[in-house]
Amino acid sequence: MKHPTFAVVGHPNKGKSSIVSSLSLDDSVAISNIPGTTHTKRSFPLQVDGRIIYELFDTPGFQRARAVLAWLEMHEVSADKKYTVVEAFVKEHKNDPKFHDEIELLEPILEGAGIIYVVDASKPYSSEYEAEMEILRWCNQPSMALINHIEEDDFTQEWKRALGHYFKLIRTYNPMQATYKEHISILESMAHLNEEWTQSIQDSIALFEKHHQQMLQECSSVITDLIYSALRLQLKLPIKAEHATQQEELELENLYKQKLRKLEAQSYKRIATILHHNTLDKEIFDLGFEEIDLFSKESASIFGLSKKELLITTTSSGALTGAGVDLLFAGHTGFLGAAIGGIVGGIGGYLGFEELFKKEILGKKIGEKYLQIGPMKNKNFPYILLGRSLFYTNKLLNYSHAKRDTLIIDYTEENRLNILSEKVRQQLEKYHKLMRSKKELDDKKLQEYQSIILKQLTKKG
């Protein structure tokens, strides 16, 4: 069965291209606030595993709708023959530059595409649009209207009253803010346009939902690879004497941090590709987020675990949980004093970045000695890295493909990773401990960890 196709049409500069970009998950669609940016029709199919789910045509805006309608109305035919008059118009004016835009937008409709007519409800309705809608009615193809909101003013009600004379279905859709559920809702509306299309579009919706879940699974796999690689990372630097100099230690530490930043940036690029964001500004992937670097105190504060959370999470025996932790942070010591003091002293370096990694001098002879750094010692680090990754992925999941501004990673205190339950944190910690060990994790363990990450993304995406 041929996949569903739709021509997105309307007045110039009403957000047609933005809607095509949003619904096709394609950020290569040319978008501008300058009228007439789209000069020719262009197909944007949404494909999953090589199969086209549905296809959208971005088209130029109407330029001479009244002249076209006047030509059509000179031919008196019954309603069932009106589409043949439109075909005659296209054939006769195919090479007429005066009607270039109208020819471009009408051709996919005459070839069987459904009609999605786009209006901007932030502008008042006027009768000049009636010629456009009447032409589309002559095409005798299933059609719906989408009400976009480009600016703040709202004339939705008058638009609905007017559109109701021409379209069976009228929906509101803002491509800049549309969610996954709103996307599905628009597809479900398309299924009601034509009884013959219903099953095909329902199949497309099922494929699209499957594709969305597949994207989440792939993102969770990337995040799992990032955490695993980061926790196991080790680097070596040859040294010239019995002991490493301060400069050699600092050089290796900088290389180590830079490598971890690079791993994170590479993962973010992979996630962006998975989510069909292929043309985002390069600057967001540059190493070391300027405002909140991976190793900054701000990053630890926002995405790391609190002292109480970390104590509960890393105390595998469960002896220091609940009331015991509350006593610790209420200032009570009593007979718990010595035990609590020992635990706090033992994990002090885990709360910040004072003690990041293990450093060792290896080799027996001078000239063969080297300084080794890693694996990651800081127990808070995987939660910081995970928190940043979940936040970034969620940001892209909700970042419209129609947007052309620079993506801002606006990390704030409100986004701190306190959404993980104690149970989930302890599950993660079990795997983090295994990741730090010298033994490689088998695929089963990595898949188990990935399933935990997937659940967190599913809650968000």
C-alpha positions in Angstrom: 0.0 0.0 0.0 1.3 3.4 -0.9 2.2 5.6 2.0 0.1 8.6 2.9 1.1 11.9 1.3 0.1 15.5 2.2 0.7 18.9 0.6 1.1 21.6 3.2 -0.3 24.8 1.6 -1.4 28.3 2.4 -0.6 32.0 2.3 3.1 32.9 2.3 4.9 33.2 5.7 2.3 31.4 7.8 4.5 28.7 9.1 4.1 26.0 6.4 7.7 25.0 6.3 7.9 25.0 10.1 5.0 22.5 10.2 6.6 20.3 7.6 9.9 20.4 9.5 8.1 19.5 12.8 6.0 16.7 11.4 8.7 15.1 9.3 11.3 15.4 12.1 13.6 17.1 9.5 15.6 20.1 10.5 16.9 20.6 7.0 13.7 22.3 5.8 14.4 25.9 4.8 12.7 28.2 7.2 12.7 32.0 7.2 10.5 34.9 8.3 11.0 36.4 4.9 7.9 35.7 2.7 8.6 33.5 -0.4 11.5 31.5 1.0 10.0 28.4 -0.5 10.0 28.6 -4.3 9.5 25.0 -5.4 7.6 22.1 -3.9 9.9 19.6 -2.0 9.2 16.2 -0.6 10.1 15.4 3.0 9.4 11.7 3.8 9.6 10.4 7.3 11.3 7.0 7.1 11.8 4.2 9.6 14.0 1.3 8.8 13.9 2.2 5.1 10.1 2.4 5.0 8.3 5.7 4.4 5.7 6.3 7.1 4.3 9.3 5.4 5.4 12.1 3.1 4.9 15.8 3.4 5.3 18.4 0.6 6.5 21.8 1.5 5.1 24.2 -1.1 5.3 27.9 -2.0 2.5 30.2 -0.8 -0.4 31.3 -2.9 0.6 34.5 -4.9 -2.3 35.0 -7.4 -5.2 33.1 -5.8 -7.9 35.4 -7.1 -6.6 35.2 -10.7 -6.5 31.4 -10.5 -10.0 31.2 -9.1 -11.3 33.6 -11.7 -9.9 31.3 -14.4 -11.5 28.2 -12.8 -14.9 29.8 -12.4 -15.0 30.6 -16.2 -15.5 26.9 -16.6 -19.0 25.8 -15.5 -18.9 22.1 -14.6 -20.6 19.9 -12.1 -19.0 19.4 -8.7 -17.5 16.0 -9.6 -15.7 17.5 -12.5 -14.2 20.5 -10.9 -10.8 18.8 -10.3 -10.5 18.3 -14.0 -10.6 22.1 -14.5 -7.8 22.5 -12.0 -5.8 19.9 -14.0 -6.5 21.9 -17.1 -5.3 25.1 -15.4 -2.0 23.4 -14.4 -1.5 22.0 -17.8 -2.1 25.3 -19.6 0.0 27.4 -17.2 2.8 24.9 -16.5 5.4 27.2 -18.0 3.8 30.5 -17.1 6.1 32.2 -14.5 3.2 34.3 -13.3 1.6 31.2 -11.8 4.7 29.4 -10.9 3.9 29.1 -7.2 0.3 28.0 -7.7 1.4 25.3 -10.1 4.0 24.1 -7.6 1.5 23.7 -4.8 -1.3 22.3 -6.9 0.7 19.5 -8.6 1.2 17.2 -5.5 -2.5 17.6 -4.7 -3.6 16.6 -8.2 -1.3 13.6 -7.8 -3.3 12.4 -4.8 -1.8 14.3 -1.8 -4.2 15.2 1.0 -4.4 18.9 1.8 -3.1 20.6 5.0 -4.1 24.2 4.9 -2.1 26.4 7.3 -3.2 29.8 8.7 -1.7 32.1 11.3 -4.2 32.8 14.1 -2.1 35.7 15.4 -3.3 37.6 12.4 -7.0 38.5 11.8 -9.0 36.7 9.2 -9.8 38.5 6.0 -11.7 37.5 2.8 -8.5 37.4 0.7 -8.0 33.8 2.0 -11.3 32.7 0.6 -10.0 32.5 -2.9 -7.2 30.1 -1.7 -9.7 27.9 0.2 -12.1 27.8 -2.8 -9.3 26.7 -5.1 -8.5 23.9 -2.7 -12.1 22.9 -2.6 -12.1 22.6 -6.4 -9.2 20.0 -6.1 -11.7 17.6 -4.4 -9.1 16.1 -2.2 -9.4 15.3 1.6 -8.4 18.3 3.5 -7.9 19.7 7.0 -6.8 23.1 8.4 -4.1 23.7 10.9 -4.2 26.8 13.0 -0.7 28.0 13.8 0.2 30.7 16.3 3.3 32.7 15.2 2.8 35.7 17.5 0.9 36.4 20.7 -2.3 38.0 19.3 -5.1 35.4 19.0 -7.9 35.5 16.4 -8.6 31.8 16.6 -12.4 32.0 17.0 -12.9 34.0 13.8 -10.6 31.7 11.9 -12.5 28.7 13.1 -15.8 30.2 12.0 -14.4 30.9 8.5 -12.5 27.6 8.1 -15.5 25.6 9.1 -17.1 26.5 5.7 -14.3 24.8 3.8 -12.7 22.1 6.0 -14.1 19.1 7.8 -11.3 19.1 10.3 -9.7 22.1 12.0 -6.8 21.6 14.5 -4.5 23.9 16.4 -0.8 23.0 16.0 2.2 25.2 17.0 5.2 23.6 15.4 7.6 25.4 17.7 6.1 23.9 20.9 4.6 20.7 19.7 5.1 17.6 21.9 5.2 14.0 20.8 1.6 13.5 21.9 0.5 16.5 19.8 2.3 15.0 16.9 0.4 11.8 17.3 -2.9 13.7 17.7 -2.3 15.4 14.3 -1.6 12.1 12.6 -4.8 10.6 14.1 -6.7 13.6 12.7 -5.3 12.8 9.3 -6.7 9.3 9.5 -10.2 10.7 9.6 -9.8 12.7 6.4 -10.6 9.8 4.1 -12.0 6.4 5.0 -9.7 4.9 2.4 -6.7 6.3 4.2 -7.7 5.3 7.7 -5.9 1.9 7.9 -2.8 3.2 6.1 -2.4 6.2 8.5 -3.2 4.0 11.6 -0.4 1.7 10.4 1.8 4.8 10.1 0.9 5.9 13.6 1.9 2.5 14.9 5.2 2.7 13.1 5.8 6.2 14.3 5.2 5.2 17.9 7.5 2.3 17.4 10.1 4.6 16.0 9.8 7.0 19.0 10.4 4.1 21.4 13.3 2.9 19.3 14.9 6.4 19.5 14.6 6.3 23.3 16.2 2.9 23.4 19.1 4.0 21.2 19.6 7.1 23.4 19.7 5.0 26.5 22.3 2.8 24.8 24.5 5.8 24.1 24.2 7.0 27.7 25.1 3.6 29.0 28.2 3.5 26.7 29.2 6.9 28.0 28.9 6.1 31.7 30.7 2.7 31.2 33.5 4.3 29.1 33.9 7.2 31.5 34.1 5.1 34.7 36.6 2.7 33.2 38.8 5.3 31.5 42.5 5.1 32.2 45.4 7.1 30.7 49.2 6.7 31.0 52.0 9.2 30.8 55.7 8.3 30.6 57.7 10.0 33.4 61.4 10.7 33.5 62.3 10.2 37.1 61.5 8.0 40.1 58.4 10.1 41.0 56.1 12.1 38.8 56.5 15.9 39.0 53.7 18.2 39.8 53.7 19.4 36.2 53.4 15.8 34.9 50.5 15.1 37.2 48.8 18.2 36.1 49.4 17.4 32.4 47.9 14.0 32.8 44.9 15.2 34.9 44.1 17.8 32.1 44.3 15.1 29.4 42.0 12.9 31.5 39.4 15.6 32.0 39.6 16.6 28.4 39.1 13.0 27.3 36.0 12.7 29.5 34.6 16.0 28.1 35.2 14.6 24.6 33.4 11.4 25.4 30.4 13.4 26.6 30.4 15.7 23.6 30.6 12.7 21.2 27.7 11.1 23.0 25.6 14.2 22.6 26.3 14.3 18.9 25.1 10.7 18.6 22.0 11.4 20.6 21.3 14.4 18.3 21.6 12.3 15.2 19.3 9.6 16.7 16.7 12.3 17.4 17.0 13.7 13.8 18.6 16.9 15.0 21.3 16.9 12.3 21.9 20.7 11.8 22.1 22.0 15.3 24.7 24.7 15.8 28.2 23.2 16.3 28.8 25.4 19.3 26.6 23.3 21.6 28.9 20.4 21.1 32.2 22.2 21.8 34.1 20.6 24.6 33.5 22.0 28.0 30.2 23.8 28.4 31.5 27.3 29.1 28.8 28.2 31.7 28.7 24.8 33.4 31.7 22.6 32.7 31.5 18.9 33.4 33.9 19.4 36.3 32.5 22.6 37.7 31.0 22.9 41.2 27.7 24.1 39.5 27.5 20.8 37.6 28.0 18.8 40.8 25.5 20.9 42.7 22.8 20.6 40.0 23.2 17.0 38.9 25.2 15.3 41.6 23.6 13.6 44.6 23.3 15.5 47.9 25.4 14.4 50.9 22.4 12.5 52.3 21.5 10.9 49.0 25.1 9.8 48.4 25.5 8.4 51.9 22.3 6.3 51.5 23.2 5.2 47.9 26.8 4.2 48.6 26.2 2.5 51.9 25.4 -1.0 50.6 24.8 -2.5 54.0 21.9 -0.2 54.5 22.9 0.4 58.1 23.1 4.2 57.6 19.8 5.0 56.1 16.6 6.8 57.1 16.8 8.0 60.7 20.6 7.4 60.9 21.2 9.9 58.1 18.6 12.3 59.5 20.5 12.2 62.8 23.8 12.9 61.1 22.5 16.0 59.3 20.5 17.2 62.4 23.8 17.6 64.2 23.3 14.7 66.6 26.3 12.4 67.3 26.0 10.4 70.5 27.2 6.8 70.2 27.0 7.0 66.4 29.7 9.7 66.4 32.7 7.5 65.7 30.9 5.4 63.1 29.5 8.3 61.3 32.8 10.2 61.4 34.5 7.3 59.8 32.0 7.0 57.0 32.0 10.8 56.3 35.8 10.8 56.2 35.8 7.9 53.8 33.6 9.5 51.2 34.5 13.1 51.6 36.2 13.2 48.3 33.1 11.8 46.6 31.1 14.9 47.2 33.1 17.2 45.0 36.0 16.9 42.7 38.8 17.0 45.1 39.6 13.3 44.6 38.6 12.3 41.1 40.7 9.4 40.2 43.4 7.0 41.2 47.0 7.9 40.3 49.7 5.3 40.3 53.4 5.0 39.3 54.0 1.9 37.3 57.1 0.3 35.9 60.3 -0.9 37.6 63.1 1.1 35.9 63.6 4.8 35.2 62.8 5.3 31.6 60.1 2.6 31.7 58.1 4.2 34.5 54.8 5.9 33.7 52.0 7.7 35.6 48.6 6.1 35.3 45.4 7.9 36.0 41.9 6.3 36.4 39.6 4.7 36.7 37.2 7.3 38.1 37.2 7.3 41.9 34.6 9.9 42.5 31.3 8.2 43.3 29.3 11.3 42.5 30.7 11.6 39.0 28.5 9.0 37.3 25.4 10.7 38.6 26.6 14.0 37.4 27.3 12.6 34.0 24.1 10.7 33.9 22.1 13.8 35.1 23.6 16.0 32.4 22.9 13.3 29.7 19.3 12.7 30.8 18.7 16.5 30.8 20.3 17.0 27.4 18.4 14.1 25.8 15.1 15.3 27.3 15.9 18.8 26.0 16.3 17.5 22.4 13.2 15.2 22.7 11.2 18.4 23.3 13.1 20.7 21.0 11.1 21.2 17.8 12.8 20.4 14.5 11.2 23.6 13.2 13.4 25.8 15.4 16.4 27.5 13.9 17.8 29.4 16.9 20.8 28.2 18.9 19.9 25.4 21.3 20.7 26.7 24.8 21.5 24.1 27.4 20.0 26.0 30.3 21.1 23.9 33.3 19.4 25.2 36.5 19.0 24.1 40.1 15.5 23.1 39.3 16.9 20.4 37.0 18.9 18.7 39.7 18.9 14.9 39.5 16.6 14.3 42.5 14.0 12.6 40.3 15.8 9.2 40.9 14.3 7.3 43.7 16.4 5.7 46.4 15.7 2.3 44.9 16.8 3.4 41.4 20.0 5.0 42.8 21.0 1.9 44.6 20.4 -0.2 41.5 22.6 2.2 39.5 25.3 2.1 42.2 25.5 -1.7 42.0 26.4 -1.3 38.3 28.7 1.7 38.8 30.7 -0.4 41.2 31.1 -3.2 38.6 32.0 -0.6 35.9 34.9 0.6 38.0 36.3 -2.9 38.4 39.0 -4.3 36.1 36.6 -6.9 34.8 34.6 -6.0 31.7 30.8 -6.1 32.0 29.0 -8.6 29.8 26.3 -7.6 27.5 23.6 -8.8 29.9 24.8 -6.5 32.6 25.0 -3.5 30.3 21.5 -4.2 29.0 20.2 -4.3 32.5 21.8 -0.9 33.2 20.4 0.4 29.9 16.9 -0.7 30.9 17.1 1.5 34.0 18.2 4.5 31.9 15.4 3.8 29.4 12.8 3.9 32.1 14.0 7.4 33.1 13.8 8.6 29.5 10.4 7.0 29.0 9.1 9.0 32.0 10.4 12.2 30.4 9.9 11.5 26.6 
